[in-house]
């Protein structure tokens, strides 16, 4: 089973690669300081529900359910 944090991080990094965004641009797009965003990507800080809302508003396609985590 995949941890929800790992799943979200994977989807965010996939989106960044697909769109060519670096950490600075992605963090600006979701209204976080780059250092805070980096900590979330590296697992030092957890993603919050507010983060998920901001990611969705920025166009990051994250669909997470209990069954999603069980199949990863």
C-alpha positions in Angstrom: 0.0 0.0 0.0 1.2 3.5 -0.9 1.2 6.3 1.7 -1.1 9.1 0.7 1.7 11.6 1.0 3.9 9.6 -1.4 1.0 9.3 -3.9 0.4 13.0 -3.9 4.1 13.8 -4.3 4.3 11.4 -7.2 1.4 13.0 -9.0 2.8 16.5 -8.4 6.2 15.6 -9.7 4.6 13.9 -12.8 2.7 17.1 -13.4 5.8 19.2 -13.0 7.7 17.0 -15.5 4.8 17.0 -18.0 4.4 20.8 -17.9 8.1 21.7 -17.5 7.5 23.5 -14.3 10.3 23.7 -11.7 9.8 23.9 -8.0 9.9 27.7 -8.0 7.2 28.0 -10.6 5.0 25.3 -9.1 5.2 26.7 -5.6 4.3 30.1 -6.9 1.3 28.6 -8.8 -0.1 27.2 -5.6 0.8 30.1 -3.3 3.5 28.4 -1.2 7.1 29.5 -0.5 9.5 27.5 -2.5 11.2 26.2 0.7 7.9 24.9 2.1 7.0 23.3 -1.2 10.4 21.6 -1.3 9.8 20.2 2.2 6.5 18.7 1.1 8.1 17.1 -2.0 10.9 15.6 0.2 8.6 14.4 2.9 9.7 16.7 5.7 6.2 18.3 5.7 2.9 16.6 4.9 0.4 17.7 2.3 -2.7 19.3 3.8 -6.2 19.5 2.5 -5.7 23.1 1.7 -2.6 22.1 -0.4 -4.8 19.6 -2.3 -7.3 22.4 -3.0 -4.5 24.7 -4.3 -3.0 21.9 -6.4 -6.4 21.2 -8.0 -6.9 24.9 -8.7 -3.5 25.0 -10.4 -4.5 22.1 -12.6 -2.6 19.2 -11.0 -4.8 16.1 -11.6 -4.9 14.3 -8.3 -7.6 11.8 -7.7 -7.0 10.0 -4.4 -9.3 7.5 -2.8 -8.8 4.5 -0.5 -8.9 2.1 -3.4 -6.3 4.2 -5.3 -3.9 3.7 -2.4 -4.6 0.0 -2.2 -3.8 -0.5 -5.9 -0.6 1.5 -6.0 
